[in-house]
Amino acid sequence: MRQTRAQTRFLLGVLLSFMIVLSAQAEGLDAGNTAANAADKQDAQALLKKIQSAAQKLNYSGTFIYQQANQIRTSRITHVLEGRNEIEKLEILDGQPREYIRRNEDVTGYMPETKTKIVEKRVTQDGFPAILAALPSDLNDYYNIRMGEIGRVAGFDCQAVLLEPKDNMRYGYKLWAEKNSGLLLRAQTLNGKNEIIEQISFTQIGIGNVDHRSLKPSFGNTNTWHTESNVINPANLNEWTVTGMPAGFKKVRELKRMVVDAPPPAAKSGASAPAPAARREVSQLIFSDGLVAISIFIEPGSQSRTEGSLQQGALNIVGKRQGDYWLTIVGDVPPAAMRQVANSIELKNK
């Protein structure tokens, strides 16, 4: 009997020692995983910072495709930093030829079929490949940021970084950066099922030496072209409030702009000149979480329009009438977020 009890106590002691060892190993693994996760997050944030800096400070020229649902558009971008001046040329290669040349915040658009130049100020600073408008650390509250796999894009070795949303009010993103320079070569937008619903990707890219002559317009002498100025002015739109904006989206711009409608056809084929294009003032509120934006366009609701919504890839558009105004809400966020925003817009009584 005593021998049996002694054996039992011995076995219990061995079991207790074994459990203590397992517990210590588990704690060590947890500590190791925590440290590894922290290092991975730090590396991912550093890569995001490098992506934004590379897009603004490097010289590069390349062709990229933009896939949105069943649509594919091809463009060519040339970017040069001259001292403190950032110069960029964007050429639209599909459909009607279009070119946009930006010098810092000043943008000139070229429409050769009508021999028209459109001059305006840049409204947002998140065009590919410079897609970030905030510090990477500011995105932590709304995205899980971590390193992805290594792959190749347009012939270059790339490191992927993942931004996984912490709620259903935004999409996820997978960004591929060239390993040496950090230049963003591919950006993919992912829905809640981790499916790619939109992507933009270089198919050919040269980083470094860029022929500065390629920054000039491709249309010869444009001095005789008609010039239109799209006046964009800061505005105070505090009478409009949005109570249902997703967490993390902050108001970044309030402005008013003139929108030019296409001119109506002449009443008679023998008319000496077409009727002038109609111009109307539109107010715009821009909200951003540092990665994507939601814009609310506000204008008098005198025109006959049908309320509704439209989704094209990651882009969602909602149009609705509110009192004497027509609202158009545009954003790269899921439909649920767009509905929440659209239903929470209010006009204060003055």
Protein Blocks (a to p, Z undefined) as FASTA:
>chain_A
ZZmmmmmmmmmmmmmmmmmmmmmmmmmmmmmmmmmmmmmmmmmmmmmmmmmmmmmmpccd
ddddddehjbccddddddddehjaccdddddfehjadddddehjaccdddfknopacddd
dfbfcbcfblbfbdfklmmmmpccdddddddeehiacdddddddfbfkbccddddddfkl
opafbdcdddfkopafbdcddfbdcehjacfklmpcfeljaklpccdddddddddfklpc
cfkbcehiacfbdcdddddddddddfbfklfbdcdddddddddddddehlaccddddddf
kbccdeddddehjbccddddehjbccdddddddfklmmmmmmmcccddZZ
